[in-house]
Amino acid sequence: MRTFSIASVSVAALMAMALFDAKPAEARKGASFSASRSTVSTRSFTRSSNKTFVKSVTKTSKMLKVTKTLPRVVHHKPRIKVAKIDKVLLKKGSTSAFLKKSPLSSAKLNFKKLPLHKAAVGNAHLVGRLTVPKNFKPKLMLAHAPHAAHHLRLAPFVQRHWKKAFFWVAVAGVGYITVPELYYDRFYRCTGVDDPDYESCIGVLSYAALEEEDERIGRVRTPMPSTAAYRYQAKVAPTPEARQTCSFEPFVERQWNNTFVWVEIPQAGNVTVPEDYYDRFYGKLGNEPPDYAAACKVLVEAAAADTVATTSLDLNRRL
């Protein structure tokens, strides 16, 4: 019995070893197999699988090394604090509160300190000055005072009477000027900004005065006397562009109400220039090349001043 049990155990052990070396599929099917062949195939499979595993591990480790060397992408949070901006907007009311307000709407103008001119009666060649109406509201108030050099140049339009409808405008440091209704839009383009362009405004009003003079009295021409001499004779004629910008035709042989001199301009004729404006006129004309457009604008401005009645504030004041 003892010998039989030992032999049984040995047979069982041999069968277990055979089953262990067999392929799983063959073991499940119970097919016949050779122990030596199954052992070789199993070992070869184990070796190939080990090589594949090692390769995959090596490749994975290399990829890990590469990913470690790449820069990290960091997503920073925005530094703008929306909550604070919202609080500011709520306090101000809207974003328009951040915009700079124009002095036309916010600045105050002390009407009591504005200079006033005495009324002056005009005649056939001069326009009179008006008295400022009491308890009236100007159409426009300019609290941004013009430069001191512009004060005297705006004087011809202070309380000036116009033939057609006009508006009153209060200007800090200057007084109450009048603007023809037909020219008000152009005048407002010069002044309806934070820093008014008074230079352009003077040009607009000067052209208005020149046109009104032509309608009122027409062109008065006085031929150059034989005893008169030219103060200056230009050598170059005005360009077509300069003639379109400003024409010298209204000032050819013009009779002024004040002392004037003679200037010869090619293709224009004998132009007369008020004595008080000659320096400014020559400053534009004496350039190389001559700035005829600017020189002509000086005469337009001179005509506006020459056609208004003077008052006590205008005496002995030169431009």
ZATILUM-894070 format. One record per residue (C-alpha): x, z, y; residue in one letter. Coordinates in steps of 0.2 Angstrom, whole numbers, plus 5000, padded with zeros to 4 digits. Layout:
<selos>
<selo><u>X</u><w>Z</w><v>Y</v><r>A</r></selo>
...
</selos>
This chain:
<selos>
<selo><u>5000</u><w>5000</w><v>5000</v><r>M</r></selo>
<selo><u>5014</u><w>5005</w><v>5012</v><r>R</r></selo>
<selo><u>5023</u><w>4988</w><v>5008</v><r>T</r></selo>
<selo><u>5006</u><w>4979</w><v>5011</v><r>F</r></selo>
<selo><u>5003</u><w>4987</w><v>5028</v><r>S</r></selo>
<selo><u>5021</u><w>4983</w><v>5034</v><r>I</r></selo>
<selo><u>5019</u><w>4965</w><v>5029</v><r>A</r></selo>
<selo><u>5002</u><w>4964</w><v>5038</v><r>S</r></selo>
<selo><u>5009</u><w>4971</w><v>5054</v><r>V</r></selo>
<selo><u>5023</u><w>4958</w><v>5053</v><r>S</r></selo>
<selo><u>5011</u><w>4944</w><v>5051</v><r>V</r></selo>
<selo><u>5001</u><w>4950</w><v>5065</v><r>A</r></selo>
<selo><u>5016</u><w>4951</w><v>5077</v><r>A</r></selo>
<selo><u>5021</u><w>4933</w><v>5072</v><r>L</r></selo>
<selo><u>5004</u><w>4927</w><v>5076</v><r>M</r></selo>
<selo><u>5004</u><w>4936</w><v>5093</v><r>A</r></selo>
<selo><u>5020</u><w>4928</w><v>5098</v><r>M</r></selo>
<selo><u>5014</u><w>4911</w><v>5093</v><r>A</r></selo>
<selo><u>4999</u><w>4913</w><v>5104</v><r>L</r></selo>
<selo><u>5009</u><w>4919</w><v>5119</v><r>F</r></selo>
<selo><u>5020</u><w>4904</w><v>5119</v><r>D</r></selo>
<selo><u>5006</u><w>4891</w><v>5117</v><r>A</r></selo>
<selo><u>4998</u><w>4882</w><v>5132</v><r>K</r></selo>
<selo><u>4982</u><w>4890</w><v>5138</v><r>P</r></selo>
<selo><u>4971</u><w>4875</w><v>5134</v><r>A</r></selo>
<selo><u>4978</u><w>4874</w><v>5117</v><r>E</r></selo>
<selo><u>4975</u><w>4892</w><v>5114</v><r>A</r></selo>
<selo><u>4957</u><w>4891</w><v>5119</v><r>R</r></selo>
<selo><u>4954</u><w>4876</w><v>5108</v><r>K</r></selo>
<selo><u>4963</u><w>4883</w><v>5093</v><r>G</r></selo>
<selo><u>4972</u><w>4867</w><v>5090</v><r>A</r></selo>
<selo><u>4988</u><w>4867</w><v>5079</v><r>S</r></selo>
<selo><u>5004</u><w>4868</w><v>5088</v><r>F</r></selo>
<selo><u>5023</u><w>4870</w><v>5085</v><r>S</r></selo>
<selo><u>5031</u><w>4886</w><v>5091</v><r>A</r></selo>
<selo><u>5048</u><w>4877</w><v>5096</v><r>S</r></selo>
<selo><u>5040</u><w>4863</w><v>5106</v><r>R</r></selo>
<selo><u>5028</u><w>4875</w><v>5115</v><r>S</r></selo>
<selo><u>5043</u><w>4886</w><v>5119</v><r>T</r></selo>
<selo><u>5053</u><w>4872</w><v>5127</v><r>V</r></selo>
<selo><u>5038</u><w>4865</w><v>5137</v><r>S</r></selo>
<selo><u>5034</u><w>4882</w><v>5143</v><r>T</r></selo>
<selo><u>5052</u><w>4885</w><v>5149</v><r>R</r></selo>
<selo><u>5053</u><w>4868</w><v>5158</v><r>S</r></selo>
<selo><u>5036</u><w>4871</w><v>5167</v><r>F</r></selo>
<selo><u>5042</u><w>4888</w><v>5172</v><r>T</r></selo>
<selo><u>5059</u><w>4881</w><v>5179</v><r>R</r></selo>
<selo><u>5050</u><w>4867</w><v>5189</v><r>S</r></selo>
<selo><u>5037</u><w>4879</w><v>5196</v><r>S</r></selo>
<selo><u>5051</u><w>4891</w><v>5201</v><r>N</r></selo>
<selo><u>5060</u><w>4877</w><v>5210</v><r>K</r></selo>
<selo><u>5044</u><w>4871</w><v>5219</v><r>T</r></selo>
<selo><u>5041</u><w>4889</w><v>5224</v><r>F</r></selo>
<selo><u>5058</u><w>4892</w><v>5231</v><r>V</r></selo>
<selo><u>5057</u><w>4876</w><v>5241</v><r>K</r></selo>
<selo><u>5041</u><w>4880</w><v>5248</v><r>S</r></selo>
<selo><u>5047</u><w>4897</w><v>5253</v><r>V</r></selo>
<selo><u>5063</u><w>4890</w><v>5261</v><r>T</r></selo>
<selo><u>5053</u><w>4878</w><v>5271</v><r>K</r></selo>
<selo><u>5040</u><w>4891</w><v>5277</v><r>T</r></selo>
<selo><u>5055</u><w>4902</w><v>5282</v><r>S</r></selo>
<selo><u>5062</u><w>4888</w><v>5292</v><r>K</r></selo>
<selo><u>5046</u><w>4885</w><v>5301</v><r>M</r></selo>
<selo><u>5045</u><w>4903</w><v>5305</v><r>L</r></selo>
<selo><u>5062</u><w>4903</w><v>5313</v><r>K</r></selo>
<selo><u>5057</u><w>4887</w><v>5323</v><r>V</r></selo>
<selo><u>5041</u><w>4895</w><v>5329</v><r>T</r></selo>
<selo><u>5051</u><w>4911</w><v>5334</v><r>K</r></selo>
<selo><u>5062</u><w>4901</w><v>5345</v><r>T</r></selo>
<selo><u>5048</u><w>4892</w><v>5355</v><r>L</r></selo>
<selo><u>5043</u><w>4899</w><v>5371</v><r>P</r></selo>
<selo><u>5027</u><w>4909</w><v>5371</v><r>R</r></selo>
<selo><u>5013</u><w>4903</w><v>5382</v><r>V</r></selo>
<selo><u>5006</u><w>4918</w><v>5392</v><r>V</r></selo>
<selo><u>4989</u><w>4916</w><v>5400</v><r>H</r></selo>
<selo><u>4990</u><w>4927</w><v>5416</v><r>H</r></selo>
<selo><u>4974</u><w>4933</w><v>5424</v><r>K</r></selo>
<selo><u>4970</u><w>4926</w><v>5441</v><r>P</r></selo>
<selo><u>4976</u><w>4937</w><v>5455</v><r>R</r></selo>
<selo><u>4962</u><w>4933</w><v>5467</v><r>I</r></selo>
<selo><u>4950</u><w>4948</w><v>5468</v><r>K</r></selo>
<selo><u>4933</u><w>4940</w><v>5469</v><r>V</r></selo>
<selo><u>4925</u><w>4956</w><v>5472</v><r>A</r></selo>
<selo><u>4934</u><w>4959</w><v>5489</v><r>K</r></selo>
<selo><u>4930</u><w>4941</w><v>5495</v><r>I</r></selo>
<selo><u>4912</u><w>4944</w><v>5491</v><r>D</r></selo>
<selo><u>4912</u><w>4960</w><v>5501</v><r>K</r></selo>
<selo><u>4920</u><w>4951</w><v>5516</v><r>V</r></selo>
<selo><u>4907</u><w>4937</w><v>5515</v><r>L</r></selo>
<selo><u>4893</u><w>4950</w><v>5514</v><r>L</r></selo>
<selo><u>4899</u><w>4959</w><v>5529</v><r>K</r></selo>
<selo><u>4902</u><w>4943</w><v>5539</v><r>K</r></selo>
<selo><u>4885</u><w>4935</w><v>5534</v><r>G</r></selo>
<selo><u>4892</u><w>4918</w><v>5529</v><r>S</r></selo>
<selo><u>4908</u><w>4907</w><v>5529</v><r>T</r></selo>
<selo><u>4904</u><w>4900</w><v>5546</v><r>S</r></selo>
<selo><u>4909</u><w>4917</w><v>5553</v><r>A</r></selo>
<selo><u>4927</u><w>4913</w><v>5549</v><r>F</r></selo>
<selo><u>4927</u><w>4897</w><v>5561</v><r>L</r></selo>
<selo><u>4933</u><w>4899</w><v>5578</v><r>K</r></selo>
<selo><u>4919</u><w>4899</w><v>5591</v><r>K</r></selo>
<selo><u>4920</u><w>4887</w><v>5605</v><r>S</r></selo>
<selo><u>4922</u><w>4895</w><v>5623</v><r>P</r></selo>
<selo><u>4907</u><w>4885</w><v>5628</v><r>L</r></selo>
<selo><u>4895</u><w>4896</w><v>5619</v><r>S</r></selo>
<selo><u>4904</u><w>4913</w><v>5618</v><r>S</r></selo>
<selo><u>4914</u><w>4914</w><v>5635</v><r>A</r></selo>
<selo><u>4905</u><w>4921</w><v>5650</v><r>K</r></selo>
<selo><u>4907</u><w>4914</w><v>5667</v><r>L</r></selo>
<selo><u>4906</u><w>4924</w><v>5683</v><r>N</r></selo>
<selo><u>4895</u><w>4914</w><v>5695</v><r>F</r></selo>
<selo><u>4899</u><w>4925</w><v>5710</v><r>K</r></selo>
<selo><u>4917</u><w>4922</w><v>5709</v><r>K</r></selo>
<selo><u>4916</u><w>4903</w><v>5709</v><r>L</r></selo>
<selo><u>4922</u><w>4894</w><v>5725</v><r>P</r></selo>
<selo><u>4909</u><w>4886</w><v>5736</v><r>L</r></selo>
<selo><u>4911</u><w>4871</w><v>5748</v><r>H</r></selo>
<selo><u>4902</u><w>4870</w><v>5764</v><r>K</r></selo>
<selo><u>4889</u><w>4856</w><v>5765</v><r>A</r></selo>
<selo><u>4894</u><w>4840</w><v>5773</v><r>A</r></selo>
<selo><u>4884</u><w>4826</w><v>5779</v><r>V</r></selo>
<selo><u>4889</u><w>4808</w><v>5774</v><r>G</r></selo>
<selo><u>4887</u><w>4791</w><v>5782</v><r>N</r></selo>
<selo><u>4887</u><w>4773</w><v>5777</v><r>A</r></selo>
<selo><u>4905</u><w>4774</w><v>5770</v><r>H</r></selo>
<selo><u>4906</u><w>4793</w><v>5764</v><r>L</r></selo>
<selo><u>4896</u><w>4803</w><v>5752</v><r>V</r></selo>
<selo><u>4890</u><w>4820</w><v>5758</v><r>G</r></selo>
<selo><u>4891</u><w>4836</w><v>5750</v><r>R</r></selo>
<selo><u>4877</u><w>4847</w><v>5744</v><r>L</r></selo>
<selo><u>4873</u><w>4865</w><v>5745</v><r>T</r></selo>
<selo><u>4872</u><w>4874</w><v>5729</v><r>V</r></selo>
<selo><u>4854</u><w>4878</w><v>5724</v><r>P</r></selo>
<selo><u>4850</u><w>4896</w><v>5723</v><r>K</r></selo>
<selo><u>4845</u><w>4904</w><v>5706</v><r>N</r></selo>
<selo><u>4848</u><w>4889</w><v>5696</v><r>F</r></selo>
<selo><u>4856</u><w>4887</w><v>5679</v><r>K</r></selo>
<selo><u>4869</u><w>4873</w><v>5677</v><r>P</r></selo>
<selo><u>4867</u><w>4861</w><v>5663</v><r>K</r></selo>
<selo><u>4885</u><w>4865</w><v>5657</v><r>L</r></selo>
<selo><u>4897</u><w>4880</w><v>5660</v><r>M</r></selo>
<selo><u>4915</u><w>4878</w><v>5657</v><r>L</r></selo>
<selo><u>4924</u><w>4895</w><v>5656</v><r>A</r></selo>
<selo><u>4941</u><w>4887</w><v>5651</v><r>H</r></selo>
<selo><u>4949</u><w>4885</w><v>5669</v><r>A</r></selo>
<selo><u>4958</u><w>4868</w><v>5671</v><r>P</r></selo>
<selo><u>4976</u><w>4868</w><v>5676</v><r>H</r></selo>
<selo><u>4980</u><w>4871</w><v>5694</v><r>A</r></selo>
<selo><u>4986</u><w>4853</w><v>5696</v><r>A</r></selo>
<selo><u>4968</u><w>4848</w><v>5692</v><r>H</r></selo>
<selo><u>4959</u><w>4859</w><v>5704</v><r>H</r></selo>
<selo><u>4962</u><w>4847</w><v>5719</v><r>L</r></selo>
<selo><u>4959</u><w>4832</w><v>5709</v><r>R</r></selo>
<selo><u>4942</u><w>4838</w><v>5704</v><r>L</r></selo>
<selo><u>4938</u><w>4843</w><v>5722</v><r>A</r></selo>
<selo><u>4930</u><w>4826</w><v>5726</v><r>P</r></selo>
<selo><u>4916</u><w>4830</w><v>5714</v><r>F</r></selo>
<selo><u>4912</u><w>4847</w><v>5719</v><r>V</r></selo>
<selo><u>4895</u><w>4848</w><v>5726</v><r>Q</r></selo>
<selo><u>4895</u><w>4829</w><v>5727</v><r>R</r></selo>
<selo><u>4879</u><w>4819</w><v>5731</v><r>H</r></selo>
<selo><u>4876</u><w>4804</w><v>5719</v><r>W</r></selo>
<selo><u>4864</u><w>4790</w><v>5723</v><r>K</r></selo>
<selo><u>4856</u><w>4792</w><v>5706</v><r>K</r></selo>
<selo><u>4851</u><w>4807</w><v>5695</v><r>A</r></selo>
<selo><u>4865</u><w>4819</w><v>5691</v><r>F</r></selo>
<selo><u>4868</u><w>4836</w><v>5683</v><r>F</r></selo>
<selo><u>4876</u><w>4852</w><v>5689</v><r>W</r></selo>
<selo><u>4891</u><w>4859</w><v>5680</v><r>V</r></selo>
<selo><u>4900</u><w>4876</w><v>5683</v><r>A</r></selo>
<selo><u>4919</u><w>4875</w><v>5681</v><r>V</r></selo>
<selo><u>4929</u><w>4891</w><v>5681</v><r>A</r></selo>
<selo><u>4941</u><w>4891</w><v>5696</v><r>G</r></selo>
<selo><u>4934</u><w>4875</w><v>5703</v><r>V</r></selo>
<selo><u>4916</u><w>4878</w><v>5707</v><r>G</r></selo>
<selo><u>4901</u><w>4867</w><v>5704</v><r>Y</r></selo>
<selo><u>4904</u><w>4849</w><v>5701</v><r>I</r></selo>
<selo><u>4890</u><w>4836</w><v>5699</v><r>T</r></selo>
<selo><u>4890</u><w>4823</w><v>5685</v><r>V</r></selo>
<selo><u>4879</u><w>4807</w><v>5686</v><r>P</r></selo>
<selo><u>4867</u><w>4807</w><v>5672</v><r>E</r></selo>
<selo><u>4873</u><w>4790</w><v>5666</v><r>L</r></selo>
<selo><u>4890</u><w>4797</w><v>5663</v><r>Y</r></selo>
<selo><u>4886</u><w>4814</w><v>5657</v><r>Y</r></selo>
<selo><u>4888</u><w>4809</w><v>5638</v><r>D</r></selo>
<selo><u>4906</u><w>4803</w><v>5642</v><r>R</r></selo>
<selo><u>4910</u><w>4818</w><v>5652</v><r>F</r></selo>
<selo><u>4904</u><w>4830</w><v>5639</v><r>Y</r></selo>
<selo><u>4915</u><w>4822</w><v>5626</v><r>R</r></selo>
<selo><u>4930</u><w>4827</w><v>5637</v><r>C</r></selo>
<selo><u>4923</u><w>4845</w><v>5639</v><r>T</r></selo>
<selo><u>4914</u><w>4849</w><v>5623</v><r>G</r></selo>
<selo><u>4929</u><w>4856</w><v>5615</v><r>V</r></selo>
<selo><u>4939</u><w>4872</w><v>5614</v><r>D</r></selo>
<selo><u>4952</u><w>4865</w><v>5626</v><r>D</r></selo>
<selo><u>4944</u><w>4853</w><v>5638</v><r>P</r></selo>
<selo><u>4953</u><w>4836</w><v>5642</v><r>D</r></selo>
<selo><u>4951</u><w>4837</w><v>5661</v><r>Y</r></selo>
<selo><u>4962</u><w>4823</w><v>5664</v><r>E</r></selo>
<selo><u>4950</u><w>4811</w><v>5655</v><r>S</r></selo>
<selo><u>4935</u><w>4820</w><v>5664</v><r>C</r></selo>
<selo><u>4943</u><w>4816</w><v>5681</v><r>I</r></selo>
<selo><u>4944</u><w>4797</w><v>5675</v><r>G</r></selo>
<selo><u>4926</u><w>4797</w><v>5670</v><r>V</r></selo>
<selo><u>4920</u><w>4804</w><v>5686</v><r>L</r></selo>
<selo><u>4932</u><w>4793</w><v>5697</v><r>S</r></selo>
<selo><u>4925</u><w>4777</w><v>5688</v><r>Y</r></selo>
<selo><u>4907</u><w>4783</w><v>5692</v><r>A</r></selo>
<selo><u>4911</u><w>4785</w><v>5710</v><r>A</r></selo>
<selo><u>4920</u><w>4768</w><v>5711</v><r>L</r></selo>
<selo><u>4905</u><w>4759</w><v>5703</v><r>E</r></selo>
<selo><u>4892</u><w>4768</w><v>5715</v><r>E</r></selo>
<selo><u>4902</u><w>4763</w><v>5730</v><r>E</r></selo>
<selo><u>4901</u><w>4745</w><v>5725</v><r>D</r></selo>
<selo><u>4882</u><w>4746</w><v>5723</v><r>E</r></selo>
<selo><u>4880</u><w>4756</w><v>5740</v><r>R</r></selo>
<selo><u>4891</u><w>4746</w><v>5752</v><r>I</r></selo>
<selo><u>4899</u><w>4732</w><v>5742</v><r>G</r></selo>
<selo><u>4917</u><w>4726</w><v>5744</v><r>R</r></selo>
<selo><u>4925</u><w>4727</w><v>5761</v><r>V</r></selo>
<selo><u>4941</u><w>4717</w><v>5762</v><r>R</r></selo>
<selo><u>4954</u><w>4717</w><v>5776</v><r>T</r></selo>
<selo><u>4967</u><w>4703</w><v>5776</v><r>P</r></selo>
<selo><u>4985</u><w>4709</w><v>5778</v><r>M</r></selo>
<selo><u>4990</u><w>4709</w><v>5796</v><r>P</r></selo>
<selo><u>5005</u><w>4698</w><v>5801</v><r>S</r></selo>
<selo><u>5014</u><w>4713</w><v>5808</v><r>T</r></selo>
<selo><u>5012</u><w>4723</w><v>5792</v><r>A</r></selo>
<selo><u>5026</u><w>4724</w><v>5779</v><r>A</r></selo>
<selo><u>5025</u><w>4728</w><v>5760</v><r>Y</r></selo>
<selo><u>5030</u><w>4745</w><v>5755</v><r>R</r></selo>
<selo><u>5034</u><w>4738</w><v>5738</v><r>Y</r></selo>
<selo><u>5034</u><w>4721</w><v>5729</v><r>Q</r></selo>
<selo><u>5032</u><w>4720</w><v>5710</v><r>A</r></selo>
<selo><u>5041</u><w>4707</w><v>5701</v><r>K</r></selo>
<selo><u>5031</u><w>4707</w><v>5685</v><r>V</r></selo>
<selo><u>5013</u><w>4703</w><v>5683</v><r>A</r></selo>
<selo><u>5001</u><w>4714</w><v>5674</v><r>P</r></selo>
<selo><u>4998</u><w>4710</w><v>5656</v><r>T</r></selo>
<selo><u>4981</u><w>4704</w><v>5650</v><r>P</r></selo>
<selo><u>4979</u><w>4721</w><v>5641</v><r>E</r></selo>
<selo><u>4982</u><w>4730</w><v>5657</v><r>A</r></selo>
<selo><u>4970</u><w>4720</w><v>5667</v><r>R</r></selo>
<selo><u>4956</u><w>4723</w><v>5654</v><r>Q</r></selo>
<selo><u>4960</u><w>4742</w><v>5654</v><r>T</r></selo>
<selo><u>4959</u><w>4743</w><v>5673</v><r>C</r></selo>
<selo><u>4957</u><w>4729</w><v>5686</v><r>S</r></selo>
<selo><u>4966</u><w>4729</w><v>5703</v><r>F</r></selo>
<selo><u>4952</u><w>4718</w><v>5710</v><r>E</r></selo>
<selo><u>4943</u><w>4732</w><v>5719</v><r>P</r></selo>
<selo><u>4959</u><w>4737</w><v>5728</v><r>F</r></selo>
<selo><u>4965</u><w>4720</w><v>5734</v><r>V</r></selo>
<selo><u>4964</u><w>4720</w><v>5754</v><r>E</r></selo>
<selo><u>4954</u><w>4736</w><v>5753</v><r>R</r></selo>
<selo><u>4950</u><w>4745</w><v>5768</v><r>Q</r></selo>
<selo><u>4952</u><w>4764</w><v>5766</v><r>W</r></selo>
<selo><u>4946</u><w>4778</w><v>5776</v><r>N</r></selo>
<selo><u>4963</u><w>4786</w><v>5777</v><r>N</r></selo>
<selo><u>4980</u><w>4779</w><v>5780</v><r>T</r></selo>
<selo><u>4986</u><w>4766</w><v>5767</v><r>F</r></selo>
<selo><u>5001</u><w>4755</w><v>5764</v><r>V</r></selo>
<selo><u>5003</u><w>4737</w><v>5756</v><r>W</r></selo>
<selo><u>5009</u><w>4733</w><v>5739</v><r>V</r></selo>
<selo><u>5011</u><w>4715</w><v>5732</v><r>E</r></selo>
<selo><u>5007</u><w>4713</w><v>5714</v><r>I</r></selo>
<selo><u>5009</u><w>4696</w><v>5706</v><r>P</r></selo>
<selo><u>4993</u><w>4687</w><v>5700</v><r>Q</r></selo>
<selo><u>4983</u><w>4701</w><v>5708</v><r>A</r></selo>
<selo><u>4987</u><w>4700</w><v>5727</v><r>G</r></selo>
<selo><u>4989</u><w>4711</w><v>5741</v><r>N</r></selo>
<selo><u>4984</u><w>4728</w><v>5735</v><r>V</r></selo>
<selo><u>4982</u><w>4743</w><v>5747</v><r>T</r></selo>
<selo><u>4987</u><w>4761</w><v>5742</v><r>V</r></selo>
<selo><u>4982</u><w>4777</w><v>5751</v><r>P</r></selo>
<selo><u>4998</u><w>4785</w><v>5759</v><r>E</r></selo>
<selo><u>4994</u><w>4802</w><v>5750</v><r>D</r></selo>
<selo><u>4993</u><w>4793</w><v>5733</v><r>Y</r></selo>
<selo><u>5008</u><w>4781</w><v>5735</v><r>Y</r></selo>
<selo><u>5021</u><w>4793</w><v>5726</v><r>D</r></selo>
<selo><u>5010</u><w>4794</w><v>5711</v><r>R</r></selo>
<selo><u>5006</u><w>4776</w><v>5711</v><r>F</r></selo>
<selo><u>5024</u><w>4771</w><v>5712</v><r>Y</r></selo>
<selo><u>5029</u><w>4783</w><v>5699</v><r>G</r></selo>
<selo><u>5019</u><w>4772</w><v>5687</v><r>K</r></selo>
<selo><u>5022</u><w>4755</w><v>5694</v><r>L</r></selo>
<selo><u>5041</u><w>4758</w><v>5696</v><r>G</r></selo>
<selo><u>5044</u><w>4760</w><v>5677</v><r>N</r></selo>
<selo><u>5052</u><w>4747</w><v>5666</v><r>E</r></selo>
<selo><u>5041</u><w>4739</w><v>5661</v><r>P</r></selo>
<selo><u>5028</u><w>4744</w><v>5674</v><r>P</r></selo>
<selo><u>5013</u><w>4754</w><v>5668</v><r>D</r></selo>
<selo><u>5000</u><w>4744</w><v>5677</v><r>Y</r></selo>
<selo><u>4985</u><w>4753</w><v>5668</v><r>A</r></selo>
<selo><u>4991</u><w>4770</w><v>5674</v><r>A</r></selo>
<selo><u>4995</u><w>4764</w><v>5692</v><r>A</r></selo>
<selo><u>4977</u><w>4757</w><v>5693</v><r>C</r></selo>
<selo><u>4969</u><w>4773</w><v>5687</v><r>K</r></selo>
<selo><u>4978</u><w>4782</w><v>5701</v><r>V</r></selo>
<selo><u>4969</u><w>4770</w><v>5714</v><r>L</r></selo>
<selo><u>4952</u><w>4773</w><v>5705</v><r>V</r></selo>
<selo><u>4955</u><w>4792</w><v>5707</v><r>E</r></selo>
<selo><u>4960</u><w>4789</w><v>5725</v><r>A</r></selo>
<selo><u>4944</u><w>4779</w><v>5729</v><r>A</r></selo>
<selo><u>4933</u><w>4793</w><v>5722</v><r>A</r></selo>
<selo><u>4942</u><w>4805</w><v>5735</v><r>A</r></selo>
<selo><u>4941</u><w>4793</w><v>5749</v><r>D</r></selo>
<selo><u>4922</u><w>4790</w><v>5748</v><r>T</r></selo>
<selo><u>4917</u><w>4809</w><v>5749</v><r>V</r></selo>
<selo><u>4915</u><w>4818</w><v>5765</v><r>A</r></selo>
<selo><u>4928</u><w>4832</w><v>5768</v><r>T</r></selo>
<selo><u>4925</u><w>4850</w><v>5772</v><r>T</r></selo>
<selo><u>4935</u><w>4864</w><v>5778</v><r>S</r></selo>
<selo><u>4942</u><w>4867</w><v>5761</v><r>L</r></selo>
<selo><u>4949</u><w>4849</w><v>5760</v><r>D</r></selo>
<selo><u>4959</u><w>4849</w><v>5776</v><r>L</r></selo>
<selo><u>4978</u><w>4848</w><v>5775</v><r>N</r></selo>
<selo><u>4978</u><w>4846</w><v>5756</v><r>R</r></selo>
<selo><u>4988</u><w>4833</w><v>5749</v><r>R</r></selo>
<selo><u>4989</u><w>4828</w><v>5730</v><r>L</r></selo>
</selos>
